[in-house]
Amino acid sequence: MTTTSTAATGDDVRPVAVETRLAAEVKRLLADDQRARAAERFGEIVDRQQRRASRIAYHYLRDPAEVDEVVQDAFLKAFLHLPSFREDLFFQLWFTRILVNACLDRLKARTRRARWLVQSEPREGMADNGPASHEPSPEAALLATERRAQLESAVDRLPARQRTAVILSHFEGRPAREVSTIMGLNESTVRVHLFRAVRKLRGFLNREGWMERTPLGHDGRSQRHA
Amino acid sequence: MNPRRWFQPWTFMRARWAERRHLSDNWMLALALSTSNARRSDRTAERHLDACPDCERRYGQVAAQLDSLPAGASANFDQVFTPARLQTQRARIRRRLDMLVGTAPPARLLGFPFAGRSLPRVRFLTDRWMPAALAAALLLGITAGQLIHLHPFNAEAGRTVSGQTDDADRQDSSTVVTSVASQELASAPESSPVLNDLDMTGTVELPPLPGDEAGPRTLDTFARLMRDDEFFGDLDLALTSTQVSELASIDALTPRVRDLTINIR
């Protein structure tokens, strides 16, 4: 049974413990062949993890329809493989690993399809067509859309491991220890991947003038990590 | 770390020199991402940032850029994934879970193109009579074909030419070629009752010869008949080969056979 003392970080102790406890309960119910009850309890895990999972998948795929499919498949796969879930691990990390692998598989399939198919118009609701947030004027909205497209393009150009490192560690704010568990790599290796990824991102974005348009004006000292 | 090392002149000078050196972009990046494993270099950089306004300003820019990355990456998420969409997604996951554990009814199949309405069933009798009629027609066709093969019709042409005698009516001439051969037999100078009864298909019906109506046929009679049969076989072959266009050049070299054919026609 996972307890709060095994949590990876101090600020995420409570939610991680709750989901791990729920996962352990679902595992027991499945072992007792109470499948309906297990599915009902697993629904609570879905309620807790769905938004975060969708956000991570959206970083990878940028297509809401594909994000829906990947998130659904990842939850079902997690439910099916819960009997093999180790209770000394965090469910969140275990599930994120399933999700990230599903996203990478989907990206590979998309790359294979792109070799043979003509590029179609972007779907409705995709990131490129979405309205800009908190931008009142059309010019500002256009600029925000362009900046977002440049950033997404730069992230898409990263190798898979660097992309995973920057998404989980920098975009999602997960600590390096968790990211290393999810990726199955050493913590130092994750840091190296993160550093290289951000350096590449800056290189890509500087080339397109993205960084010059970033609003400044806050104290850099306060952004320094301890 | 050994504190005595800091009192060594060289180490002290190197540390002071490092603190005076401006920070590179990569160093700032590593500091902002806290990806560096060297705590000592981080402390050196922090001391330099305290003392150098230029590097402090550059560090502020780097940190601002890094902060803008996650915001830019997830700016569109809240607008695309509204609570209603997430609720729909959650309902789908729950439904698939229920189907997985068997608590939800299976999906209903809709008939195409009548959605929601079942297609009318084809009547049983129609199902049964259609193949029965086809089988009966096939059986009748096979039977008729067999009857025609066993009792072929007598060609009118052959009958009119060879109908002068009663013996010719008894011929079993199943092909036109046989009829033509019978014509040739009728007009041949050495025609005999025996020749009139010859069948070009190979079947020979031997009539009684003059002077030998009741007795057994001799070997000479058989030899003569076989010679005649052989002759008419060659004749039949020559007649039929004229129909082949590829053999026209060979036919041109055999004028007697062509003349014979023309005479017969």
Boltz contact constraints between the chains, C-beta under 6 A:
constraints:
  - contact:
      token1: [A, 35]
      token2: [B, 101]
      max_distance: 6.0
  - contact:
      token1: [A, 36]
      token2: [B, 101]
      max_distance: 6.0
  - contact:
      token1: [A, 36]
      token2: [B, 103]
      max_distance: 6.0
  - contact:
      token1: [A, 39]
      token2: [B, 97]
      max_distance: 6.0
  - contact:
      token1: [A, 39]
      token2: [B, 101]
      max_distance: 6.0
  - contact:
      token1: [A, 43]
      token2: [B, 94]
      max_distance: 6.0
  - contact:
      token1: [A, 46]
      token2: [B, 93]
      max_distance: 6.0
  - contact:
      token1: [A, 50]
      token2: [B, 90]
      max_distance: 6.0
  - contact:
      token1: [A, 54]
      token2: [B, 81]
      max_distance: 6.0
  - contact:
      token1: [A, 55]
      token2: [B, 77]
      max_distance: 6.0
  - contact:
      token1: [A, 58]
      token2: [B, 77]
      max_distance: 6.0
  - contact:
      token1: [A, 59]
      token2: [B, 73]
      max_distance: 6.0
  - contact:
      token1: [A, 64]
      token2: [B, 80]
      max_distance: 6.0
  - contact:
      token1: [A, 68]
      token2: [B, 89]
      max_distance: 6.0
  - contact:
      token1: [A, 72]
      token2: [B, 92]
      max_distance: 6.0
  - contact:
      token1: [A, 72]
      token2: [B, 93]
      max_distance: 6.0
  - contact:
      token1: [A, 75]
      token2: [B, 93]
      max_distance: 6.0
  - contact:
      token1: [A, 76]
      token2: [B, 96]
      max_distance: 6.0
  - contact:
      token1: [A, 125]
      token2: [B, 80]
      max_distance: 6.0
  - contact:
      token1: [A, 127]
      token2: [B, 76]
      max_distance: 6.0
  - contact:
      token1: [A, 130]
      token2: [B, 76]
      max_distance: 6.0
  - contact:
      token1: [A, 130]
      token2: [B, 79]
      max_distance: 6.0
  - contact:
      token1: [A, 130]
      token2: [B, 80]
      max_distance: 6.0
  - contact:
      token1: [A, 133]
      token2: [B, 75]
      max_distance: 6.0
  - contact:
      token1: [A, 148]
      token2: [B, 72]
      max_distance: 6.0
  - contact:
      token1: [A, 148]
      token2: [B, 75]
      max_distance: 6.0
  - contact:
      token1: [A, 151]
      token2: [B, 72]
      max_distance: 6.0
  - contact:
      token1: [A, 171]
      token2: [B, 70]
      max_distance: 6.0
  - contact:
      token1: [A, 171]
      token2: [B, 73]
      max_distance: 6.0
  - contact:
      token1: [A, 191]
      token2: [B, 35]
      max_distance: 6.0
  - contact:
      token1: [A, 194]
      token2: [B, 35]
      max_distance: 6.0
  - contact:
      token1: [A, 195]
      token2: [B, 30]
      max_distance: 6.0
  - contact:
      token1: [A, 195]
      token2: [B, 35]
      max_distance: 6.0
  - contact:
      token1: [A, 198]
      token2: [B, 33]
      max_distance: 6.0
  - contact:
      token1: [A, 199]
      token2: [B, 29]
      max_distance: 6.0
  - contact:
      token1: [A, 211]
      token2: [B, 65]
      max_distance: 6.0
  - contact:
      token1: [A, 214]
      token2: [B, 64]
      max_distance: 6.0
  - contact:
      token1: [A, 214]
      token2: [B, 65]
      max_distance: 6.0
  - contact:
      token1: [A, 214]
      token2: [B, 68]
      max_distance: 6.0
  - contact:
      token1: [A, 216]
      token2: [B, 61]
      max_distance: 6.0
  - contact:
      token1: [A, 216]
      token2: [B, 64]
      max_distance: 6.0
  - contact:
      token1: [A, 220]
      token2: [B, 59]
      max_distance: 6.0
  - contact:
      token1: [A, 220]
      token2: [B, 60]
      max_distance: 6.0
  - contact:
      token1: [A, 220]
      token2: [B, 63]
      max_distance: 6.0
  - contact:
      token1: [A, 223]
      token2: [B, 63]
      max_distance: 6.0
  - contact:
      token1: [A, 225]
      token2: [B, 34]
      max_distance: 6.0
